[in-house]
Amino acid sequence: MSAAKPQGTMLGHPKGLFLLFTTELWERFSYYAMRAILVLYLVDAVQSQGGHGLGWTQADALSLYGTFTGLVYLTPLIGGWLADTYLGQRKAIIIGGALMAAGQFILGTPHAWVQGMETEVFYIGLGVLILGNGLFKPNISTMVGDLYEEGDHRRDGAFTIFYMGINVGAFLSGIIVGSVVAYFDGNFQAGFICAGIGMVLSLIIQFVFAQKLLGDIGRTPAAQLEKEKAAEKGEVRKEPLTKIERDRIKVIMIMGLFTIIFWAGFEQAGGLMNLFTNDFTDRMIGGWEVPTTWFQSLNAMFIVIFAPVVASIWIRLGKNEPNSPVKFALGLVLLGIGFLFMIGAVLEMGGDANAKSSMWWLVGAYFFHTMGELCLSPIGLSMVTKLAPLRIASLMMGAWFLFVAAANKIGGIVGSFIGHGGEKEEQLANAMSIFAGIAITAAVSGIILYFMADKLVDWMHGAEDSTHHTEEEALEEEIAVTAEHEAIRR
């Protein structure tokens, strides 16, 4: 947003892009490492019983997980406003990163240091982490766009590069933190320390290279720049919404309800599916046991591999490319198919809680969930930018993230139906009911949305029209849009 641009390029892009790439890589490593072990830490036995956790019931742990992930999507609305109005993006990132690092280290505080206050310290750490995420998450992605002048064709490719950094960090997190926890004999607090170190690396990179590679980008709050522009152009008179704008907002609201259903199911990955992996899955390969957290890296790996493939499919369909509501419906159906694999995992056990299901059921579930995500997540965010009236675009994007926040909390509540510390057989039966319920709800919702698609497209009033000139240009734009909006969501 600043007129003062940094000097120097690498691979045709400003060097600042690769600084932000590396900063975000380690921040996402930190967040996803913590996310991978949070529920496992909560349900692990307390230290006096030979464990390293807090000894919560699975239901309580999953409910807390839903609250946490919901706030992760809610607080960036506040953090973005603070950066735009008062702090500027650079300062918000530094403060947010410092808070996130502090939160991780508080979570990693050895129980021997705070005997009798383990739960209180845990809540403090989690709260600090949430506040830091709110400041960091919305501003790092915005700075990527600020590296380029309006109309610069390199901007789309920049988000693709940045997006890969996010997923590399997410992929490494589950593998590294799982290995660290295993090395320290199941001590999850060592995993939190590992996550904190990742966040510190992110901060160090910013402190050392930011001024040199970013110049003054992100230093001036957006509100100050907007006031200057408004003063030049004169005051813009507020006008009521037109019928077309009202119809388009209706589409956003309706699609938002369906996105709640999708993310409430998808976010079982870090909650119920994580517990199922830990308790009911055969993770042995030869004589070696695959750490539970490694499965949390599958989503990131599949996104990196298949995002260009999915984007290419849409383009090659040409005039037959599905519209946004149909893609949404397909995403919901794919989510349901993913949970069919989880149902298969439960059926393989035959009701015996001492048996173990094959890990390949999980691989299949994560694959179809990722395919559903690629059909829905970037499409939804892109749809909001196309449909929201310009003068309330930020408000509508904020409303969209509120849908995601609600979905995460609802997902935690749904996962908590596994029960409060009942017998393993009862938990297994409850898990079967949850998986089946989500699969049916997702599939039925997808079918309903499919039959609503034509009416929703009518209400869009031409916003779905394409202006692509060549297949190559269309493919490049589609991949970049996927990357940009996945970057924002993650």
VOGU-3710 file (C-alpha; in Angstrom, 3 decimals, decimal comma):
1> msaakpqgtm> 0,000/0,000/0,000  2,976/2,245/0,323  4,410/4,070/-2,661  7,909/3,129/-1,553  8,615/-0,222/-3,223  11,612/-2,416/-2,426  14,299/-3,169/-4,976  15,421/-6,503/-6,400  13,738/-9,531/-7,939  14,129/-13,301/-7,828
11> lghpkglfll> 12,650/-15,638/-10,452  10,838/-12,642/-11,890  9,140/-11,691/-8,606  10,064/-9,160/-5,893  12,398/-10,701/-3,330  9,903/-9,687/-0,663  7,570/-12,428/-1,928  10,041/-15,095/-0,876  10,446/-13,423/2,504  6,676/-13,599/3,026
21> fttelwerfs> 6,695/-17,165/1,646  9,230/-18,253/4,271  7,591/-16,269/7,065  4,208/-17,863/6,364  5,728/-21,323/5,925  7,063/-21,320/9,489  3,967/-19,658/10,928  1,705/-22,286/9,345  4,122/-24,980/10,519  3,681/-23,635/14,033
31> yyamrailvl> -0,108/-23,458/13,868  -0,707/-26,841/12,253  1,818/-28,555/14,522  -0,139/-27,305/17,516  -3,475/-28,197/15,876  -2,281/-31,750/15,187  -1,613/-32,544/18,850  -4,155/-30,338/20,673  -6,932/-32,919/21,047  -4,443/-35,738/21,675
41> ylvdavqsqg> -2,886/-33,709/24,502  -6,259/-32,968/26,071  -7,395/-36,602/26,181  -4,069/-38,104/27,234  -3,930/-39,281/30,840  -2,678/-36,867/33,488  0,913/-37,147/34,621  0,044/-38,910/37,872  -1,456/-41,742/35,793  1,561/-42,102/33,536
51> ghglgwtqad> 0,449/-39,710/30,800  1,458/-36,262/29,629  -1,928/-34,619/29,061  -4,854/-33,097/30,934  -7,038/-36,213/31,092  -10,155/-34,667/29,541  -12,971/-36,739/28,070  -13,026/-36,973/24,300  -16,317/-35,068/24,169  -14,918/-32,141/26,176
61> alslygtftg> -11,725/-32,116/24,121  -13,611/-32,013/20,820  -15,930/-29,273/22,069  -12,924/-27,173/23,082  -11,294/-27,901/19,715  -14,389/-26,543/17,964  -14,324/-23,378/20,055  -10,624/-22,881/19,371  -10,829/-23,321/15,593  -13,952/-21,154/15,497
71> lvyltpligg> -12,115/-18,304/17,201  -9,192/-18,804/14,809  -11,535/-17,667/12,016  -13,329/-15,022/14,066  -10,419/-13,034/15,505  -8,843/-12,160/12,106  -11,823/-9,863/11,549  -10,679/-7,845/14,552  -6,990/-8,188/13,687  -7,573/-7,000/10,126
81> wladtylgqr> -9,504/-3,974/11,390  -6,779/-3,079/13,885  -4,119/-3,319/11,181  -6,131/-1,293/8,670  -7,100/1,365/11,205  -4,189/1,748/13,617  -1,228/-0,637/13,399  -0,375/-1,260/9,777  0,218/-4,773/8,524  3,906/-5,059/9,398
91> kaiiiggalm> 3,432/-4,126/13,039  0,365/-6,379/13,308  2,363/-9,336/11,974  5,201/-8,787/14,447  2,855/-8,386/17,441  0,726/-11,315/16,321  3,735/-13,547/15,734  5,180/-12,706/19,140  1,865/-13,535/20,807  1,606/-16,811/18,918
101> aagqfilgtp> 5,122/-17,812/19,938  4,361/-16,884/23,557  1,149/-18,908/23,431  2,950/-21,982/22,122  5,628/-21,775/24,818  2,983/-21,303/27,518  1,244/-24,448/26,257  4,614/-26,183/26,414  5,250/-25,159/30,028  6,246/-28,357/31,891
111> hawvqgmete> 3,562/-29,531/34,291  6,147/-29,764/37,046  6,424/-25,964/36,968  2,700/-25,306/37,462  1,391/-28,210/39,525  -2,286/-27,731/40,324  -2,706/-25,005/37,698  -2,175/-27,011/34,500  -5,632/-26,230/33,116  -5,413/-22,506/33,891
121> vfyiglgvli> -2,018/-22,233/32,178  -3,390/-24,146/29,200  -6,263/-21,676/28,792  -3,895/-18,719/29,054  -1,637/-20,178/26,371  -4,544/-20,939/24,078  -6,012/-17,456/24,531  -2,712/-15,740/23,750  -2,291/-17,953/20,685  -5,777/-17,064/19,406
131> lgnglfkpni> -5,138/-13,324/19,820  -1,838/-13,611/17,977  -3,419/-15,556/15,141  -6,038/-12,831/14,771  -3,355/-10,232/14,146  -1,098/-12,377/11,956  -3,473/-14,338/9,712  -5,300/-11,600/7,746  -2,311/-9,339/7,157  0,452/-11,529/5,752
141> stmvgdlyee> -1,697/-12,520/2,733  -2,651/-8,903/2,067  1,011/-7,892/1,939  1,621/-10,340/-0,899  -0,766/-8,373/-3,081  0,778/-5,085/-1,964  4,095/-6,096/-3,530  2,573/-5,511/-6,967  1,079/-2,501/-8,700  -2,558/-2,722/-9,767
151> gdhrrdgaft> -2,831/-4,715/-13,001  0,558/-6,452/-12,611  0,092/-9,899/-14,159  2,685/-11,385/-11,786  0,336/-10,996/-8,831  -1,616/-14,172/-9,628  1,547/-16,245/-9,852  2,753/-14,729/-6,596  -0,203/-16,169/-4,698  0,495/-19,573/-6,206
161> ifymginvga> 4,051/-19,431/-4,837  2,834/-18,131/-1,473  0,181/-20,841/-1,319  2,830/-23,525/-1,766  4,687/-22,118/1,237  1,548/-22,490/3,339  1,109/-26,108/2,384  4,779/-26,998/2,745  4,571/-25,697/6,326  1,339/-27,584/6,957
171> flsgiivgsv> 2,804/-30,779/5,490  6,003/-30,620/7,547  4,164/-29,790/10,775  2,425/-33,118/11,347  5,512/-35,127/10,456  8,005/-33,135/12,535  5,841/-32,587/15,607  4,816/-36,259/15,590  8,460/-37,293/15,481  9,353/-34,886/18,299
181> vayfdgnfqa> 6,520/-36,151/20,524  7,544/-39,758/19,841  11,204/-38,977/20,585  10,244/-37,522/23,972  8,188/-40,587/24,857  4,754/-39,135/24,149  5,357/-35,733/25,764  2,979/-33,450/23,868  4,370/-30,367/25,559  7,621/-30,972/23,703
191> gficagigmv> 5,486/-30,725/20,561  4,161/-27,322/21,630  7,737/-26,156/22,205  8,577/-27,380/18,692  5,661/-25,344/17,326  6,865/-22,307/19,268  10,341/-22,635/17,772  8,770/-22,586/14,307  7,015/-19,329/15,165  10,235/-17,805/16,485
201> lsliiqfvfa> 11,957/-18,675/13,188  9,159/-16,854/11,377  9,685/-13,755/13,541  13,465/-13,792/13,155  13,115/-13,920/9,366  10,820/-10,884/9,482  13,096/-8,878/11,789  16,241/-9,546/9,771  14,989/-9,153/6,202  11,709/-7,186/6,239
211> qkllgdigrt> 13,040/-3,640/5,820  15,525/-4,658/3,150  13,121/-6,751/1,075  9,769/-5,085/1,748  10,751/-1,438/2,035  7,841/0,515/3,541  5,154/-1,923/2,410  2,695/-2,597/5,223  3,862/0,220/7,475  1,005/2,662/6,804
221> paaqlekeka> -2,509/1,686/7,996  -4,950/1,270/5,103  -7,450/3,691/6,641  -4,928/6,507/6,399  -4,340/5,820/2,709  -8,078/5,557/2,046  -8,681/8,929/3,675  -6,079/10,455/1,406  -7,715/8,934/-1,679  -11,186/9,991/-0,537
231> aekgevrkep> -9,968/13,558/-0,027  -8,648/13,613/-3,586  -11,849/12,251/-5,141  -14,368/13,934/-2,849  -16,811/12,295/-0,454  -18,704/9,308/-1,849  -22,451/9,473/-1,176  -23,919/6,341/0,416  -26,665/4,754/-1,674  -29,236/2,057/-0,834
241> ltkierdrik> -28,721/-1,430/-2,196  -30,247/-2,097/-5,600  -32,405/-5,140/-6,376  -29,475/-6,809/-8,166  -27,210/-6,230/-5,149  -29,855/-7,608/-2,788  -30,235/-10,731/-4,930  -26,479/-11,265/-4,988  -26,285/-10,894/-1,199  -29,043/-13,524/-0,900
251> vimimglfti> -26,821/-15,908/-2,871  -23,911/-15,285/-0,484  -26,116/-15,929/2,551  -27,624/-19,143/1,129  -24,242/-20,491/0,034  -22,920/-19,581/3,471  -25,376/-21,996/5,081  -24,090/-24,816/2,876  -20,479/-23,894/3,622  -21,230/-24,373/7,332
261> ifwagfeqag> -22,246/-27,974/6,593  -19,055/-28,603/4,617  -16,568/-27,167/7,115  -18,337/-28,715/10,115  -17,609/-32,080/8,514  -14,195/-31,233/7,113  -12,838/-29,988/10,441  -13,367/-33,407/12,015  -9,860/-33,970/10,608  -8,166/-32,379/13,597
271> glmnlftndf> -10,783/-33,611/16,072  -12,780/-36,839/15,814  -10,792/-38,305/12,925  -7,578/-37,506/14,792  -8,831/-39,462/17,815  -10,023/-42,315/15,595  -6,569/-42,461/14,018  -4,953/-42,603/17,441  -7,261/-45,161/19,086  -8,747/-47,363/16,384
281> tdrmiggwev> -6,323/-47,416/13,429  -3,565/-49,918/12,697  -0,632/-47,604/12,053  2,053/-50,279/11,929  4,325/-50,629/8,902  6,570/-53,584/9,545  7,781/-53,012/13,087  7,377/-49,223/12,981  4,296/-47,275/14,088  3,308/-44,247/12,013
291> pttwfqslna> 2,701/-41,276/14,363  -0,929/-40,166/14,525  -0,040/-36,602/13,566  1,458/-37,663/10,232  -2,031/-38,176/8,852  -2,687/-34,469/9,422  -0,161/-33,787/6,640  -2,147/-35,674/3,996  -4,492/-32,766/3,258  -1,647/-30,345/2,539
301> mfivifapvv> 0,135/-32,914/0,367  -2,997/-33,640/-1,669  -3,677/-29,909/-2,153  -0,196/-29,255/-3,536  -0,488/-32,216/-5,913  -4,074/-31,848/-7,090  -4,888/-28,106/-7,024  -3,380/-27,592/-10,510  -5,137/-30,758/-11,728  -8,570/-29,597/-10,541
311> asiwirlgkn> -7,992/-26,120/-11,983  -7,015/-27,700/-15,312  -10,167/-29,841/-15,341  -12,419/-26,795/-14,941  -10,677/-25,050/-17,821  -10,729/-28,046/-20,156  -14,471/-28,398/-19,635  -14,792/-25,010/-21,340  -18,435/-24,029/-21,785  -19,415/-27,152/-19,841
321> epnspvkfal> -17,608/-25,946/-16,706  -20,021/-26,161/-13,741  -21,208/-22,929/-12,166  -20,292/-22,028/-8,581  -23,350/-23,601/-6,868  -22,819/-26,878/-8,759  -19,133/-26,921/-7,741  -20,269/-26,321/-4,166  -22,700/-29,237/-4,459  -19,919/-31,451/-5,826
331> glvllgigfl> -17,700/-30,462/-2,884  -20,398/-31,533/-0,418  -20,910/-34,872/-2,184  -17,144/-35,527/-2,173  -17,080/-34,784/1,551  -19,824/-37,369/2,022  -17,844/-39,917/-0,015  -14,858/-39,288/2,237  -16,918/-40,198/5,278  -18,010/-43,412/3,560
341> fmigavlemg> -14,371/-44,434/3,941  -14,593/-43,699/7,668  -17,736/-45,837/7,840  -15,784/-48,585/6,090  -13,046/-48,263/8,713  -15,576/-48,789/11,510  -17,254/-51,720/9,728  -13,882/-53,420/9,261  -13,542/-53,549/13,060  -16,810/-55,476/13,359
351> gdanakssmw> -17,790/-53,768/16,599  -14,633/-54,950/18,369  -12,974/-51,933/19,959  -9,771/-53,927/20,413  -9,483/-54,493/16,678  -7,786/-51,987/14,394  -8,870/-50,654/11,004  -6,552/-50,200/8,037  -4,874/-46,810/7,693  -5,810/-46,800/4,003
361> wlvgayffht> -9,382/-45,939/4,939  -8,028/-42,684/6,379  -5,935/-41,965/3,292  -9,041/-42,372/1,140  -11,111/-40,155/3,434  -8,533/-37,364/3,431  -8,188/-37,606/-0,352  -11,902/-37,111/-1,029  -12,159/-34,410/1,630  -9,343/-32,531/-0,111
371> mgelclspig> -11,035/-32,910/-3,494  -14,185/-31,482/-1,928  -12,196/-28,612/-0,442  -10,737/-27,738/-3,846  -14,247/-27,642/-5,317  -15,651/-25,459/-2,561  -13,155/-23,323/-0,663  -11,590/-21,211/-3,439  -14,907/-21,105/-5,297  -16,734/-19,741/-2,243
381> lsmvtklapl> -14,276/-16,968/-1,521  -14,059/-16,035/-5,188  -17,859/-15,928/-5,329  -17,994/-13,437/-2,456  -15,563/-11,107/-4,236  -17,708/-11,292/-7,390  -21,105/-10,842/-5,756  -20,549/-8,449/-2,838  -21,297/-4,770/-3,577  -17,989/-2,932/-3,628
391> riaslmmgaw> -18,918/-0,545/-0,811  -19,613/-3,440/1,595  -17,153/-5,996/0,170  -15,097/-6,206/3,375  -18,237/-6,605/5,457  -19,457/-9,489/3,291  -16,072/-11,207/3,405  -16,189/-10,849/7,167  -19,643/-12,413/7,174  -18,284/-15,304/5,101
401> flfvaaanki> -15,584/-15,969/7,674  -18,266/-15,900/10,364  -19,910/-18,816/8,565  -16,591/-20,675/8,719  -16,177/-19,816/12,406  -19,669/-21,132/13,152  -18,904/-24,276/11,182  -15,823/-24,991/13,288  -17,756/-24,641/16,536  -20,595/-26,806/15,240
411> ggivgsfigh> -18,033/-29,358/14,078  -16,641/-29,535/17,602  -20,122/-30,069/19,037  -20,858/-32,819/16,504  -17,575/-34,563/17,274  -18,278/-34,385/21,004  -21,223/-36,761/20,512  -18,654/-39,559/20,677  -19,421/-39,479/24,408  -17,970/-38,500/27,751
421> ggekeeqlan> -15,445/-41,195/28,557  -17,680/-44,231/27,924  -16,555/-47,729/27,013  -14,512/-48,063/23,826  -17,309/-50,081/22,199  -19,763/-47,262/22,917  -17,351/-44,665/21,509  -16,890/-46,766/18,381  -20,648/-47,037/17,868  -21,049/-43,306/18,408
431> amsifagiai> -18,256/-42,592/15,919  -20,088/-44,744/13,374  -23,253/-42,706/13,902  -21,375/-39,424/13,551  -19,590/-40,484/10,368  -22,839/-41,747/8,853  -24,747/-38,637/9,912  -22,186/-36,319/8,337  -22,042/-38,394/5,142  -25,838/-38,344/4,746
441> taavsgiily> -26,139/-34,644/5,623  -23,377/-33,672/3,194  -24,776/-35,764/0,332  -28,376/-34,603/0,814  -27,223/-30,975/1,095  -25,233/-31,360/-2,114  -28,276/-32,723/-3,943  -30,508/-29,913/-2,650  -27,964/-27,295/-3,678  -27,619/-28,875/-7,135
451> fmadklvdwm> -31,343/-28,394/-7,793  -31,172/-24,824/-6,450  -28,220/-23,944/-8,698  -30,149/-22,441/-11,632  -32,130/-20,114/-9,379  -28,992/-19,006/-7,548  -27,248/-18,287/-10,854  -30,244/-16,152/-11,878  -29,848/-14,155/-8,679  -26,171/-13,593/-9,516
461> hgaedsthht> -27,276/-11,452/-12,489  -24,380/-12,306/-14,782  -21,588/-12,458/-12,197  -20,703/-15,964/-13,430  -19,858/-14,767/-16,968  -16,317/-15,572/-18,088  -13,978/-13,235/-19,988  -11,064/-15,650/-20,572  -9,252/-15,245/-23,889  -7,095/-18,382/-24,174
471> eeealeeeia> -6,948/-21,724/-22,425  -3,436/-20,970/-21,159  -4,520/-17,642/-19,649  -7,593/-19,248/-18,133  -5,589/-22,081/-16,562  -3,039/-19,675/-15,097  -5,794/-17,516/-13,627  -7,743/-20,494/-12,249  -4,712/-21,923/-10,442  -3,816/-18,492/-9,094
481> vtaeheairr> -7,353/-17,822/-7,839  -7,340/-21,212/-6,110  -4,006/-20,362/-4,529  -5,028/-16,884/-3,391  -8,233/-17,931/-1,735  -6,791/-21,068/-0,165  -4,057/-18,816/1,226  -6,675/-16,541/2,782  -8,629/-19,455/4,265  -5,599/-21,189/5,708
//
